[in-house]
Amino acid sequence: MSTHDDSEKNRILDFLAEFIEKERRTIEISEASQKIKDCRLTSKLFAFFKQKNYHIVSLEEKSQIPREVSRLGDLLTQNIKTLIPFTRALLYSKDESFSAETADLETLTCLLNFCGCLKDREWIGYEYCKKEKMIKFERLDGFKGEAKVFLSGVFGEYGTVNLIERALQQFAKAKNGFKYKIFHDVKLKKTDSDKPHDIQLDLVVQLPEGFYIFETKTGQVLAVDKWVDRTRLFASEKNRFITCCADTNLNPKIFKPFLLFNLDQLQEQLTDLLQKDYPGS
């Protein structure tokens, strides 16, 4: 057999392998989407995104978020100004120590509680040298993958979901019969797409007359282009797309009509929005 024939045979085999893999993924995605469509808890969510020409390929309910991950995200989000400098030291510093010389008792307690949570996850080992006012830490094997991704910004999603749930719980308590569901890490795929998914949404809250979709940004980059595109795609009537940020210097009013929530005021801002959308609930 000639070299040309071998090359053509390999090309055909590669094409067939790619085709078979694509079909396999399509079947898996179709089966997952069908389950979400048929499930009573997720059928309305499926229908909403189907109207936008997207299928849900995967999601998690709020109750599926591991308790320890939720606690850690909550701690980081609510103490972001205190803990981000230490987090950056963990992520980027070659020196495995962090000075707590200027920390008051409240700040130091927060830092050590945070270290305790990271130790429980087996991400770091640490000790506090009281005389030197220094936290010395050791990055463990578990720090290399999951921890880096989490501490680089994913924690914001978990912290935000707790803030959102607290606001919803208080609102529901005041409004008799007000129902909601919270979904995390919702992945969407266009029908004709070759990708495993085309859009990943941090949080989606299902409300009586619509959906609130949340994107959390813990850094300085707001990704305004994506923010605008997704607002145009998903926001209508009582459906909202909301960007949550950690930068307290940003004034939400200057971004109107696009919705910006600051993490330190998220519960108040969300409650105000709920009151506008559901005044008589």
PAMILUM-684529 format. One record per residue: residue in one letter; x, y, z of N, C-alpha, C in turn. Coordinates in steps of 0.1 Angstrom, whole numbers, plus 5000, padded with zeros to 4 digits. Layout:
N
AXYZXYZXYZ ...
! end
This chain:
281
M500849885000500050005000500950125000 S500550234992501350354991501250445003 T502150535004502150635015500850715014 H500450745002499250824999498050755005 D497950615002496850535007496750535022 D497950525028498050525043497550655049 S497950765043497550895047496050915046 E495450865035494050875033493250795043 K493750675046493150585055493150645069 N494250705073494350765086493450885087 R493250965076492351075076490951035078 I490550925071489250875073488950825087 L489950755093489850695106489750815116 D490450915114490451035123489051095122 F488551115110487251175108486151085115 L486250955114485250865120485250875135 A486550875141486650885155486151015160 E486351125153485851255157484251255156 F483751195146482351195144481651115155 I482250995158481650905169481750975182 E482851045185482951125198481951235199 K481751305188480751415187479351355190 E479051245183477751185185477551135199 R478551075205478551035219478151145229 R478951265227478651385235477251435233 T476751435221475451485218474351395225 I474551265225473651175232473651205247 E474851215252474951245267474351375271 I474551475263473951605265472451605264 S471951535254470551515251469851445263 E470451345268469951265279469851355292 A470951425294471051515306469951625305 S469851685293468851795291467451735293 Q467151615288465851555289465451535304 K466451495312466251475326465851605333 I466551715329466351845335464951895330 K464651875318463251915313462151835320 D462351705323461251625328461151645344 C462251695350462151705365461251825369 R460451795378459551905383460252025388 L461352005395462052115401462752205390 T463052155379463852225369463152245355 S461952205354461252215341461052365337 K460652455346460452595343461852655339 L462852615346464252675342464552625328 F464352505325464652445312463852525301 A462552545304461652615294462152755291 F462652825302463052965300464252975291 F465252885293466452895285466152835271 K465252745270464852695256464252805248 Q463552895254463053005246464153095240 K465353095247466453165242467353085233 N466852965229467652875220468852815227 Y468752785240469752715247469152595255 H469952495256469652375264470452375276 I469952335288470752315300471352185299 V472752175300473352045300473752005314 S473952095323474152055337473952165346 L473652135359473452235369473552175383 E473652255393473652205407472652285415 E471952225424471052295433471852345444 K471352455451472052515462472452405473 S471452315475471652215485472852115482 Q473252115469474352025465475752085468 I475852215471477152275474477652215487 P478852165488479452105500479452215511 R479152175523478952265534480352335537 E481452265537482752325540483152425529 V482752405517483152495506482252615507 S480952595511480052715513480552805524 R480952735535481452815547482652895543 L483552835536484852905532484553015523 G483652995513483353105504482653225511 D481753185521481053285529482053365537 L483053305543484053375551484853465543 L485253425531486153505523485353625517 T484153605513483353705507482953815517 Q482653775529482253875539483453945546 N484653895544485853955549486853985538 I486354025527487254025515488454115516 K488154235522489254335524490354285533 T489954205543490954155553491654035547 L490953945540491553815536492253815522 I491853905514492453905500494053925501 P494554015509496054025510496653895514 F496053825523496653695527496453585516 T495353595509495053505498496053515487 R496453645484497453675474498753625478 A499053635491500353575496500353425494 L499253355496499153215494499353175479 L498753255471498753225456500153265450 Y500753375454501853425446503153445453 S503153445466504453475473505353355474 K506653375472507553265473507853245488 D507753355496507953345510506753295517 E506853185524505653115531505453175544 S505153305545504853375557504053505554 F503253545564502453665562502453745575 S502853875574502953955586501654005591 A501353975604500154025610500454135620 E501554205618502054305627501054425629 T500354465619499454575620498054525622 A497754405624496454345625495854365639 D494654425640494054435653493454295657 L492954285669492454145674491354095664 E490454175660489354125651489954075638 T490854145632491454105619492253975621 L493053975632493853855634492953725636 T491853745644490953635646490353585633 C490053675624489553645611490553565603 L491753615603492853555595493153405600 L493153395613493353255619492153165617 N490953215617489853135614489853085599 F490353175591490453145576491553035575 C492653055582493752955581493252815586 G492352815596491852695601490952625591 C490152705584489352645573490152585562 L491252655558492152605548492852475552 K493152475565493852355571492852235571 D491552265574490552155574490352095560 R490552175550490552135536491752065532 E492752065541494152005537494752075526 W494552205525495252295515496552355520 I496552385533497752435539497952385553 G499252395558499552385572499952525577 Y499752555590500152685594500352685609 E501052795613501252825627501352975629 Y500853025640500953165643502053195653 C503053265649504153305658503853435665 K503353415677502853535685503953635687 K505153595690506153695693506553775681 E506553715669506953785657505653845650 K504553805655503253845649503253805634 M503553685632503753625618502953495617 I502253485605501553355602502553285592 K502953175596503853095587502952975582 F503052955569502252855563503052765554 E502452655551503052555542501952505532 R502152525519501252475509501352325508 L500152255510500152115509499852065495 D499851935493499651885480498251925474 G497251935483495951975479495752115474 F496852195476496752335473496952355458 K497552265451498052285437496852305427 G495852235429494752245419493552315423 E492652245431491352295435491552425443 A492452435452492652555460492952675452 K493852665443494252775434493052835427 V492352745421491152785413490152855423 F489852795434488952845443489352985449 L490552995453491053125459491253235449 S491453195436491653295426490353375422 G489253325427488053395424486753315425 V486853185423485653095424484853115437 F485653145448485053155461483853255461 G483953355452482953455451481553405448 E481453295440480253235436479553175449 Y480353115457479853045469479453145480 G480253255481479953355490478653435486 T478553455473477353535468476153455470 V476153325468474953245469474453245484 N475253255494474853265507474153405510 L474753515505474253645506472853655500 I472753595488471453595481470453515489 E470753395494469853315501469353385514 R470253455521469753525533468753635529 A469053705518468053815514466753745510 L466753635503465553575498464753515510 Q465453455520464853405532464053515539 Q464653625541464053735548462853795540 F463053805527461953855519460753755519 A461053625518459953525518459253525531 K459953545542459353545555458353665557 A458753775550457853895551456653885541 K456853805530455853795520455353645520 N454153635525453553505526453353435513 G453953305512453753225500454753255489 F455753335492456753365481457753245480 K457853195468458653075466459853105457 Y460953035460462153055451462952925451 K463852915441464852805440466152865436 I467252815441468552865437469352755430 F469852785418470652685410472052745408 H473052655409474452695408475152635396 D476052705390476952655379476052595368 V475252675362474352635352475052645338 K475152535331475852525318474852515307 L474952605297474052605286474752575273 K474052515264474552485251473552515240 K474052575229473152595217472952465210 T471852445204471452325198472452275187 D472952375179473852345168475352355172 S475752365185477052395189477852265190 D479152275187480052155189480752155202 K480552265210481252275223480452195234 P481152155244480452085255479452185262 H479752315262478752415266479252545261 D478252645259478552775253478552885264 I477752865274477552965284477552895298 Q478252955308478252905321477753015330 L476752995338476153095346476453065361 D476953155368477253135382476053085391 L475053175391473853145399472653185391 V471553105393470253145387469253115398 V468453225401467353215411466053215403 Q465253105406463953095400462953165410 L462253265405461253335413459853315407 P458753355414457453325409457153375395 E457753485391457353545378458653565369 G459753505372460953525364462153465370 F463353505364464653445369465553565371 Y466353555382467453645384468753565382 I469553615373470853545369471953635374 F472953575382473953645388475353605383 E476153695380477553675377478453745388 T479353675394480253735404481653765399 K482053885402483453925398484153975411 T485153905415485953935427487154025424 G487554035411488654115407488254245402 Q489154315395488954445390488254445376 V488354335369487754325355486254285356 L485454365351483954345351483454265339 A484254255329483854185316482554255311 V482654385309481454465305480754415293 D481554365283481054325270480054195272 K480554105281479753985284478554025292 W478754125301477654175309476554235301 V476854315291475954375282475254265273 D475954175268475454075259474453985266 R474753945279473853855286472653935291 T472854055294471654135298470654145287 R471154165275470254175263469654035260 L470353935263469853795260468853755270 F469053775283468253715293467253805300 A467553935300466754035308465554085300 S464354055306463154105300462054085311 E461054175311460054175321460554165335 K460354045342460954035355462153935356 N462753925344464053845343465153945344 R466153915352467254015354468653945353 F469554015347470953975348471754075356 I472354025367472954105377474454065379 T475354165378476754145380477054195395 C477754105402478054135416479554155416 C480054265423481454295423481954315437 A483254305439483854325452484354465454 D484354545443484954675443483954775449 T484154815461483154905468483255055463 N484255085455484355215449483455235437 L482955125431482055145420480655185424 N480155285417478755325420477755255411 P476855175416475955105408475055185399 K474755315404473855395396474455445383 I475755445381476355495369476255385358 F475855265361475855155352474355125347 K473455205351472055185347471955205332 P471155125325470055025331470654895334 F471954865333472554745337472654735352 L472454615358472454605372473754555378 L474254635387475554615394475254605409 F475654505416475554495430476954485436 N477154555447478454545455478254435465 L479254355467479054235476478754285490 D479254395495479054445508477654505510 Q476954525499475554575500474554495492 L474954375489474154285480472854255486 Q472754225499471454185505470454305504 E470954425507470054545506469654565492 Q470554555483470254585469469254485463 L469554355467468654255462467254265468 T467154305480465854325487465054435480 D465754545477465154655470464554615456 L465354535449464954485436463754395437 L463754315447462654225449461354305452 Q461554405460460354485464459754555452 K460554595442460154655430459354555421 D459954435420459354335411458154265417 Y458154255431457054175438456554265449 P455954375446455454465457454254415464 G453454335458452254285465452254145469 S453454075468453553935471453253905485 
! end
